[in-house]
């Protein structure tokens, strides 16, 4: 069994995961935003649910540098897996697989913390205009809103992370000498 080939297939699956939905943002169970990995890389998330078709709510979205980096690292691992030396190709599969999965996970956690930070900043900047709500009531409402907003990983995220990790596993198997490199029929096993 050629583990390098299987590792390459896993990396391709990981890259295809960027075309699937990566993240969904919902408020009190109502989906308000959805984005594929590609949309996160280009800064073009799409409003969903009742906000669908309203572009003004996400005009200030910026490309996610960590999603771009994760894609690049996984792509680099795939490219380096075609090197002629099996051990170097396997090491690239392993390192870039672990790196791509780790960066993808960090990108998602960073997205969640950025959203919480923005809500907190909005809470601090909201002036009380002497209306019906006191400052503490306004802070409580903003905190309740922050608690109602959920950022959930979707299948594209899991395909990308899983593919990267499976590719890393096959790279590890080759490095461990599990017979992952095909030999010619007449060739004796190397010591």
ABEGO torsion letter per residue (X at the ends): XBAAAAAAAAAAAAAAAAABBABBBBBGGBBABBBBAAAAAAGBBBBBEAABGBAAAAAABBBBAAAAAAAAAAAAAAAAAABABAAAAAAAAAAAAAAAAAAAAAAAAAAAAAAAAAAAAAAAABBBAGBABBAAAAAAAAAAAAAABBBBBBAAAAAAAAAAAAAAAAAAAAAAGAGABBBBAABBBBX
